[in-house]
Amino acid sequence: MNTERSSQLRLIVPLAVILLALGVLIVVATSIGGSGSDDGGGGGGNGGGGASKSKPKEKTYTVEPGDSLTSISDKTGVSVDKLSQLNPDLDPQALISGQQVKLR
């Protein structure tokens, strides 16, 4: 009876490890790729190059899931340096959905 249980565990444990690793990979892949698919969303629509020279219409931006300072800069036309200057307490590595970022 012990050998039967042992042989079952030899099959189950590696499968469980593989499923766990696959789950972790899926979570990491979806969290990293989050900002790339939001092309036509909220902030701009002004076209590429001219957006960074004009003032944003809004005073603040609400952080969305997957946002980074770079994606916020792309959406609003405010440079990453300017966002950092306007928001000195903002941790770019720990942006939280719903958080307000000053744009001007």
C-alpha positions as CSV (number, residue, x, y, z in Angstrom):
1,M,0.0,0.0,0.0
2,N,2.9,2.4,0.8
3,T,4.5,1.8,-2.6
4,E,1.2,2.5,-4.4
5,R,0.8,5.9,-2.6
6,S,4.4,6.7,-3.2
7,S,4.1,6.1,-7.0
8,Q,1.0,8.3,-7.1
9,L,2.8,11.1,-5.3
10,R,5.7,10.8,-7.8
11,L,3.2,11.7,-10.5
12,I,1.1,14.3,-8.7
13,V,3.9,16.4,-7.2
14,P,5.7,17.3,-10.5
15,L,2.3,18.1,-12.2
16,A,1.4,20.4,-9.3
17,V,4.8,22.2,-9.6
18,I,4.3,22.6,-13.3
19,L,0.8,24.0,-12.9
20,L,2.0,26.4,-10.2
21,A,4.8,27.6,-12.4
22,L,2.5,28.1,-15.3
23,G,0.1,30.1,-13.1
24,V,2.9,32.4,-11.9
25,L,4.0,32.9,-15.5
26,I,0.5,33.9,-16.6
27,V,0.1,36.4,-13.7
28,V,3.5,38.0,-14.5
29,A,2.9,38.2,-18.2
30,T,-0.5,39.9,-17.8
31,S,0.8,42.4,-15.3
32,I,3.8,43.4,-17.4
33,G,1.9,43.7,-20.7
34,G,-1.0,45.7,-19.2
35,S,0.0,49.2,-20.5
36,G,0.8,48.1,-24.1
37,S,-2.8,47.4,-25.2
38,D,-4.3,50.7,-24.1
39,D,-3.7,52.6,-27.4
40,G,-6.7,54.7,-28.0
41,G,-7.8,55.1,-24.4
42,G,-8.4,58.1,-22.2
43,G,-5.8,60.8,-22.3
44,G,-5.0,62.2,-25.6
45,G,-5.9,61.6,-29.2
46,N,-4.0,64.7,-30.1
47,G,-1.5,62.8,-32.3
48,G,2.1,62.0,-31.4
49,G,4.7,64.7,-31.3
50,G,2.6,67.8,-30.6
51,A,1.0,66.5,-27.5
52,S,4.0,67.0,-25.3
53,K,4.2,70.7,-26.2
54,S,0.7,71.7,-25.3
55,K,-0.7,72.0,-21.8
56,P,-2.9,69.1,-20.6
57,K,-6.6,70.0,-20.4
58,E,-7.0,68.2,-17.0
59,K,-5.2,69.2,-13.8
60,T,-4.9,65.6,-12.6
61,Y,-4.8,62.1,-14.0
62,T,-6.3,59.1,-12.2
63,V,-4.0,56.1,-12.3
64,E,-5.4,53.0,-14.0
65,P,-4.3,49.4,-13.7
66,G,-1.0,48.8,-15.5
67,D,-0.1,52.5,-15.7
68,S,3.5,53.6,-15.4
69,L,4.9,57.2,-15.5
70,T,5.8,56.6,-19.1
71,S,2.3,55.5,-20.1
72,I,0.8,58.4,-18.2
73,S,3.2,60.8,-20.0
74,D,2.2,59.3,-23.3
75,K,-1.5,59.6,-22.5
76,T,-1.4,63.2,-21.2
77,G,1.5,64.8,-23.1
78,V,3.3,65.7,-19.8
79,S,7.0,64.6,-19.7
80,V,8.1,62.1,-17.1
81,D,10.5,64.7,-15.6
82,K,7.6,67.2,-15.2
83,L,5.4,64.5,-13.6
84,S,8.2,63.7,-11.2
85,Q,8.6,67.4,-10.4
86,L,4.9,68.0,-9.8
87,N,4.5,64.9,-7.7
88,P,7.6,64.6,-5.5
89,D,5.9,62.1,-3.1
90,L,4.9,59.8,-6.0
91,D,6.7,56.5,-6.0
92,P,6.9,55.5,-9.7
93,Q,7.5,51.9,-8.8
94,A,4.3,51.7,-6.6
95,L,1.5,53.5,-8.6
96,I,-1.9,52.5,-7.2
97,S,-5.1,52.4,-9.2
98,G,-7.3,55.4,-8.4
99,Q,-4.3,57.5,-7.2
100,Q,-4.3,61.1,-8.5
101,V,-1.3,62.5,-10.3
102,K,-0.9,66.2,-10.8
103,L,-0.4,67.2,-14.4
104,R,0.2,71.0,-14.0
